[in-house]
Amino acid sequence: MVLHKLPTYPQSRAYVVQLHRDAASPQGALLGRVVHIASGETTCFATGEALLAWLAAHVPAQPESPTP
């Protein structure tokens, strides 16, 4: 059996999304904040498009290197 050295869900691609108490999905009001776990970088968003744009801009291009 061969195990993959790279994790399926690397820490460099871990995020926390917190939805604001006033976020209302049926009305299309998606607002909150997102935090990149590895760097601590955070931003607030007021639309789903803004959240996706921030995530797309902050996903590391290369996955983590395997540890020897």
MODELLER restraints for C-alpha pairs under 7 A, 6 or more apart:
rsr = mdl.restraints
at = mdl.atoms
rsr.add(forms.Gaussian(group=physical.xy_distance, feature=features.Distance(at['CA:5:A'], at['CA:66:A']), mean=5.33, stdev=0.5))
rsr.add(forms.Gaussian(group=physical.xy_distance, feature=features.Distance(at['CA:6:A'], at['CA:65:A']), mean=6.87, stdev=0.5))
rsr.add(forms.Gaussian(group=physical.xy_distance, feature=features.Distance(at['CA:6:A'], at['CA:66:A']), mean=5.26, stdev=0.5))
rsr.add(forms.Gaussian(group=physical.xy_distance, feature=features.Distance(at['CA:10:A'], at['CA:64:A']), mean=6.49, stdev=0.5))
rsr.add(forms.Gaussian(group=physical.xy_distance, feature=features.Distance(at['CA:11:A'], at['CA:38:A']), mean=6.51, stdev=0.5))
rsr.add(forms.Gaussian(group=physical.xy_distance, feature=features.Distance(at['CA:12:A'], at['CA:38:A']), mean=5.63, stdev=0.5))
rsr.add(forms.Gaussian(group=physical.xy_distance, feature=features.Distance(at['CA:12:A'], at['CA:64:A']), mean=6.76, stdev=0.5))
rsr.add(forms.Gaussian(group=physical.xy_distance, feature=features.Distance(at['CA:13:A'], at['CA:59:A']), mean=6.32, stdev=0.5))
rsr.add(forms.Gaussian(group=physical.xy_distance, feature=features.Distance(at['CA:14:A'], at['CA:36:A']), mean=6.23, stdev=0.5))
rsr.add(forms.Gaussian(group=physical.xy_distance, feature=features.Distance(at['CA:14:A'], at['CA:37:A']), mean=5.58, stdev=0.5))
rsr.add(forms.Gaussian(group=physical.xy_distance, feature=features.Distance(at['CA:15:A'], at['CA:34:A']), mean=6.74, stdev=0.5))
rsr.add(forms.Gaussian(group=physical.xy_distance, feature=features.Distance(at['CA:15:A'], at['CA:35:A']), mean=5.48, stdev=0.5))
rsr.add(forms.Gaussian(group=physical.xy_distance, feature=features.Distance(at['CA:15:A'], at['CA:36:A']), mean=4.58, stdev=0.5))
rsr.add(forms.Gaussian(group=physical.xy_distance, feature=features.Distance(at['CA:15:A'], at['CA:37:A']), mean=5.40, stdev=0.5))
rsr.add(forms.Gaussian(group=physical.xy_distance, feature=features.Distance(at['CA:16:A'], at['CA:34:A']), mean=5.57, stdev=0.5))
rsr.add(forms.Gaussian(group=physical.xy_distance, feature=features.Distance(at['CA:16:A'], at['CA:35:A']), mean=5.16, stdev=0.5))
rsr.add(forms.Gaussian(group=physical.xy_distance, feature=features.Distance(at['CA:16:A'], at['CA:36:A']), mean=6.68, stdev=0.5))
rsr.add(forms.Gaussian(group=physical.xy_distance, feature=features.Distance(at['CA:17:A'], at['CA:33:A']), mean=5.92, stdev=0.5))
rsr.add(forms.Gaussian(group=physical.xy_distance, feature=features.Distance(at['CA:17:A'], at['CA:34:A']), mean=4.44, stdev=0.5))
rsr.add(forms.Gaussian(group=physical.xy_distance, feature=features.Distance(at['CA:17:A'], at['CA:35:A']), mean=6.59, stdev=0.5))
rsr.add(forms.Gaussian(group=physical.xy_distance, feature=features.Distance(at['CA:18:A'], at['CA:32:A']), mean=5.51, stdev=0.5))
rsr.add(forms.Gaussian(group=physical.xy_distance, feature=features.Distance(at['CA:18:A'], at['CA:33:A']), mean=5.37, stdev=0.5))
rsr.add(forms.Gaussian(group=physical.xy_distance, feature=features.Distance(at['CA:18:A'], at['CA:34:A']), mean=6.26, stdev=0.5))
rsr.add(forms.Gaussian(group=physical.xy_distance, feature=features.Distance(at['CA:19:A'], at['CA:31:A']), mean=5.95, stdev=0.5))
rsr.add(forms.Gaussian(group=physical.xy_distance, feature=features.Distance(at['CA:19:A'], at['CA:32:A']), mean=4.28, stdev=0.5))
rsr.add(forms.Gaussian(group=physical.xy_distance, feature=features.Distance(at['CA:19:A'], at['CA:33:A']), mean=6.61, stdev=0.5))
rsr.add(forms.Gaussian(group=physical.xy_distance, feature=features.Distance(at['CA:20:A'], at['CA:31:A']), mean=5.70, stdev=0.5))
rsr.add(forms.Gaussian(group=physical.xy_distance, feature=features.Distance(at['CA:20:A'], at['CA:32:A']), mean=4.54, stdev=0.5))
rsr.add(forms.Gaussian(group=physical.xy_distance, feature=features.Distance(at['CA:23:A'], at['CA:29:A']), mean=5.25, stdev=0.5))
rsr.add(forms.Gaussian(group=physical.xy_distance, feature=features.Distance(at['CA:23:A'], at['CA:30:A']), mean=5.06, stdev=0.5))
rsr.add(forms.Gaussian(group=physical.xy_distance, feature=features.Distance(at['CA:23:A'], at['CA:31:A']), mean=5.45, stdev=0.5))
rsr.add(forms.Gaussian(group=physical.xy_distance, feature=features.Distance(at['CA:24:A'], at['CA:30:A']), mean=6.36, stdev=0.5))
rsr.add(forms.Gaussian(group=physical.xy_distance, feature=features.Distance(at['CA:29:A'], at['CA:47:A']), mean=6.79, stdev=0.5))
rsr.add(forms.Gaussian(group=physical.xy_distance, feature=features.Distance(at['CA:30:A'], at['CA:46:A']), mean=6.01, stdev=0.5))
rsr.add(forms.Gaussian(group=physical.xy_distance, feature=features.Distance(at['CA:30:A'], at['CA:47:A']), mean=5.17, stdev=0.5))
rsr.add(forms.Gaussian(group=physical.xy_distance, feature=features.Distance(at['CA:30:A'], at['CA:48:A']), mean=5.87, stdev=0.5))
rsr.add(forms.Gaussian(group=physical.xy_distance, feature=features.Distance(at['CA:31:A'], at['CA:45:A']), mean=5.42, stdev=0.5))
rsr.add(forms.Gaussian(group=physical.xy_distance, feature=features.Distance(at['CA:31:A'], at['CA:46:A']), mean=4.18, stdev=0.5))
rsr.add(forms.Gaussian(group=physical.xy_distance, feature=features.Distance(at['CA:31:A'], at['CA:47:A']), mean=5.83, stdev=0.5))
rsr.add(forms.Gaussian(group=physical.xy_distance, feature=features.Distance(at['CA:32:A'], at['CA:44:A']), mean=5.66, stdev=0.5))
rsr.add(forms.Gaussian(group=physical.xy_distance, feature=features.Distance(at['CA:32:A'], at['CA:45:A']), mean=5.53, stdev=0.5))
rsr.add(forms.Gaussian(group=physical.xy_distance, feature=features.Distance(at['CA:32:A'], at['CA:46:A']), mean=6.61, stdev=0.5))
rsr.add(forms.Gaussian(group=physical.xy_distance, feature=features.Distance(at['CA:33:A'], at['CA:42:A']), mean=7.00, stdev=0.5))
rsr.add(forms.Gaussian(group=physical.xy_distance, feature=features.Distance(at['CA:33:A'], at['CA:43:A']), mean=5.57, stdev=0.5))
rsr.add(forms.Gaussian(group=physical.xy_distance, feature=features.Distance(at['CA:33:A'], at['CA:44:A']), mean=4.07, stdev=0.5))
rsr.add(forms.Gaussian(group=physical.xy_distance, feature=features.Distance(at['CA:33:A'], at['CA:45:A']), mean=5.75, stdev=0.5))
rsr.add(forms.Gaussian(group=physical.xy_distance, feature=features.Distance(at['CA:34:A'], at['CA:42:A']), mean=5.59, stdev=0.5))
rsr.add(forms.Gaussian(group=physical.xy_distance, feature=features.Distance(at['CA:34:A'], at['CA:43:A']), mean=5.69, stdev=0.5))
rsr.add(forms.Gaussian(group=physical.xy_distance, feature=features.Distance(at['CA:34:A'], at['CA:44:A']), mean=6.44, stdev=0.5))
rsr.add(forms.Gaussian(group=physical.xy_distance, feature=features.Distance(at['CA:35:A'], at['CA:41:A']), mean=5.73, stdev=0.5))
rsr.add(forms.Gaussian(group=physical.xy_distance, feature=features.Distance(at['CA:35:A'], at['CA:42:A']), mean=4.34, stdev=0.5))
rsr.add(forms.Gaussian(group=physical.xy_distance, feature=features.Distance(at['CA:35:A'], at['CA:43:A']), mean=6.84, stdev=0.5))
rsr.add(forms.Gaussian(group=physical.xy_distance, feature=features.Distance(at['CA:36:A'], at['CA:42:A']), mean=6.35, stdev=0.5))
rsr.add(forms.Gaussian(group=physical.xy_distance, feature=features.Distance(at['CA:45:A'], at['CA:51:A']), mean=5.72, stdev=0.5))
